[in-house]
Amino acid sequence: MPLILTAAAVGTAPRSIDLQGILPERLAALDMAAIERLPIRADGRQCALADLFGVTGDAGVEVLECRGDFSRVHHLAAGMTRGHVRVRGPVGRHAAAAMAGGRLDVEGDAGDFLAAELAGGEVHVAGAAGDNAAAALAGSTIGMRGGVVIVAGAAGSLAGARMRRGLLAIGGGCGTAAAFEMRAGTVVVAGPVGEQPGLAMRRGSLVALTRPDRVPATFRSGATWQPAFLPLLFRRLQRAGFGPAAAAPRGPWRQWHGDILAGGGGEILAPA
C-alpha cells in the first residue's frame, strides 16, 4: 500500500502550498509520526504536513499517492531521484522540476514549469500542461536534460525551451515558441503548433504531426524525404503510452533547417 496524502477541500485550503522535499525516497526512512511533522510552507508560512493533508498508508514502498485537488500544490516530486508519485487529480506548478529519476503520473492537468530542467525519469500527464513544460527554470539557460515527458493534452507557450536532451511529446496543440533556444533533444507535437516554433534553435528536432501554419523566416527549406529515425521514435512513444504515435503520418516529411541566425543545426519536421 502506498503512502497517501489526501488534500483538504479547495474552499478551506491555503492559496499556495509548497511540497518541496516531500519525496518517496525521503519518506521511506521515516515513521508515520515523523512524516506528519515534516515542515512545509503554505501561503508563505511554515506548518506541518499533517496540518493540511490526511496522511495514511505505508511509506516504505517508495510510492506516494496524492488524492484530491492538488492544483494549489507546487514543487511536487521536484528533485526526485527514485520512487513513484501518483496524483489522482490536477497538480500545481513546478511538478517534477529538476527530477533526476523515478516517475510522476498526473491524472489531471499540470501547472506551469512541469518537468522544468528534468534530468531523468518519466513524467506522464493525462490532461494539459501550462507554460514552460520541460523548459528552463526562471533565469536559467538550461532546460530539460534527459528523461521522457508525455502530455496527453495541450501545452502552453515555450514548451521545451532551452532543452538540452530528452523527449517531450504533446498530444494536443502548443503555444508560442515551442523549442525556443533548443540545444538538443526531441519535441513532438500532435496538434496545432503555435507561432514562432523553433525560434533561436541551435540543434535538436521539433516534429509536428500537423503541419505548422507558418515556419519562422529564419528557417531554410530543406528536403522532402523519409527520416529513418521517425518510425523508431513513434514506436518508442507508443510503448510509453503516447496515443497519437499510433496514427502518426507515414510520410513523406518536409524538413526545415534552422534557426540560421543561431547556427542552423536544428530542424522542424512536418508532413509534406
N, C-alpha and C positions, 0 to 999 in steps of 0.2 A: 504494500500500500504506500502511495507517495505521501509526502508532507503536503498538506492542503492549506492554502491561505484563502479565506473567504472574506470578500470585501463587504463593507457596510453599504447600505442603500445610498444612492448618489445624493439624495437630499440631505443626508446627515454627514456625509464625508467632507473632509477638507477639500479646498480647491486644487491643491497640488501636493502629491505625496512622492517622496524620493526614496526608492528602494535600492540605491547604490550599495553594493556589498552583500545583499541578501541573495546568496548563491548556493546551489545544491552542494558544491564541494566544501563550502564553509559550514553549512548547516549539519552535514553528515557527522561531524565530530562533536556536536553539542547535544545535551539532553533537552527535553522539552522546556523546562523552566528557563534555561539559558537562551533558548531560541525566542521565547516570549519576551525576554528582557532586551533583546537586541535593539540598539538605538537606530531610529530612522528619523527623517525630517518631514514635517507636514506644515505647509504654509510658512516655511522658514524657521519653524521651531522644532526642537528635538523632543521625541517621545519614544515610547517602547513599541515594538512591533505588535504586541497583543492589545495595545490601546486602540488600534484601528482595524485589526484583522482577527478573525477567528483562526486559531492555529490548531490543527489536528493531524493525525497520521504519523508516519514514520520517516524521519529524515535520513536514515541510514542507507536507503536505496538510491540516493542522489537524484531523486525526481521531485520537482516542485510543481504542484498544480495550483493554478490561480483561478478562483471561481468568482463570478460576478463582474461588475463593471470596473475595469482597470484603466479606463480612458484617462483618468487623472493621475495615474501611477506612472512614474518616469524612471528611466535607467534600469528597468527590469532586465535581468540577465546581462547587464553591461559588464564587460571584463570576464565573463565566464570562460573557464578553460576545459571543463568537463561536466557531464551531467545532462539533465533534460529539464527544460521548463515548458510547461503547457499552460496556455491561457484560454479559459473557456469563455471568451468574450473579447472585447476590444482592449487595447493597451495604449499607453501614452507615448511620449517622445523618448528618443534615445534608447529604445529597446534594443538589446544586443549590441550596443555601441562598444567598439574595441573588443568584442568577443574573440577568443582565440581557439575555442573548441566546444564540443557539446552541440546541443540542438535546442532551438526555440520554435515552438509551434503556437500560432495565434489563430484562434477560430474566428475572430472578428477583424476589425480594421486596426491599423497601427499608425501612430503619430509621426511627426517629423523626425528625421535623422535615424530612421530604422537602420540597424546594422552599419551605422557610420563607422568607418575605419575597421571593419571586420577583418580579422586576420586568419580565421579558420572556423570550421564547424558549419552547421547548416541552419538557415532561418526560413521558415515556411509561414506565410500569412494567407489565410483563406479569403480575406477581404481586400481592402485598398490600403495604400501607404501614402503618407504625406510627402512633403518636400524633402530633398536631400537623402533619399534612400540609397544606402551603400555608398555614400559620398564622404567627403571630408567633414570633420567637426569644425565648428566656427574658428577661424583664424589659422587653420591647418592647411598645409599644401599636399597632404597625402590622404587619399580616400581609402576605399576597400583594398585590402592587400592579399586576400585569399578567401577560400570558402565558397559557399553557394547560398544565394538568396533567391527565393521563389515567392513572388507576389501574385496571387491569383487574379486580383482586381487591378484597378488603375493605380498609377503613382503620380506624384506631383512633379514640380519642377526640379531640375538639377539631379535627376536620378543618375547614379554612377559618376558623379562629378569627381574629378581628380583621382579616379580609380587607377590602381597600380597592377592588380591582377585579380583573378577570381571570376565568378559568373553571377550575373544578375539577370533574372528573367521576369518580365512583367506581362501578365495575362491580358490586361486592358490597355488603355492608352497611357500616355505620359505627357507631362507638361513641358515647359520651355527648357531648352538647353540640356537635354539628356546627353550624357557622356562629355560634359564640359571639361576641358583641360584633361581629358583622359590620357593616361600614360601607357596602359596595357590592360589586358583582360577582355571580357566579352559582355555586352549588354544586348539582351534580346527583348524586343517589344512586339507583342502580338497585335495590339490595337493601334489607333492613330498616334502618330508621333508629333509632338508639339513643335513649335518654331525653333529655329537655330539648333538643330541636332548636331552634335559633334563639334561645337564651336571651340576653337583653340586646341583641338585634339592633336596629340603628338603620335601616339600609336594605339593599337587595340582595334576592336571591331564592334560596331553598332549594327546589329542585324534586325531589320524592320520587316516583320511578316506582312505588313500593309505598307505600300509604297508611300513615302512622305510626300506631302503636297509640295514642299519646296526644300531643296538641299542648299545650304549656305553657298554664297558665291565664291567663297574661298576654298571650295572643294572642286577638284578636277575630275571630269567624267572619265571613267575607265572602261574596262571590257564588259561585255555581257557573256557570262560563262557559268560553269557549274563547279563551285568551290568544293574540293574533296572533303573539307572538314565539316561542312554543314550537316550531312547525314549522321556523322558521328556525334555532333553537338545535339541534334534533335533526339537521337536515341538516348543520350545521357539525360536530357531533360525529361523524356518520357519516364525513365527509371526513377527520376526524382519527383515524379508526380505533377509535372507541368503539362496540363491538358492540351493547350494549343500546339504543342510539339507534334502531336499525332496527325494534325491536319495542316502542318506547315507546307507551303508550296514546294514542289519538287524542282522548280527551276524552269528555265534559266534565270540567273540572278544578274542584276545590274550593280556595278561597283562604282563608287566614287572615292577618290583618294584625297586625304586632307588631314587636318587643315593645312593648306600650303603655307600659311603665314606662321605655322608652328613646326614646320619641317615636312609635313605631308606624309608621315608614316602611318597614319591611321586609315580606316576605311569605313564607309557606310555601304551595307548590302541590302538590297530590296528586290522583290520580284520584278522581273523585266516586263 
